[in-house]
Amino acid sequence: MSSAYGDAYAVKMTSGVLVTCDSAAKQILLHLDSMRDGPYKFMIRDVDETHIMIKREYVEEIKELLQDELEKNTYIQDPNM
């Protein structure tokens, strides 16, 4: 079966990295992606509750950004107490 656009069964493939994380980390990643415009967005697909697909070239940057965000939300007890 063919159409004006070629094969009716054509498949679009995108290369990326499947990230597995807890729901809190995923929400941070979704927020970070929403703050970016156009080609600077890193998320390809929101797969399910604990997985997202991201562009391969952003892996190291995303690791650093996520670590920074998680450290902001981590309680550190004052050693003088």
Secondary structure by P-SEA (a helix, b strand, c coil): ccccccccbbbbbbbbbbbbbcaaaaaaaaaaaaacccccccccccccccbbbbbccaaaaaaaaaaaaaaaacccccccc
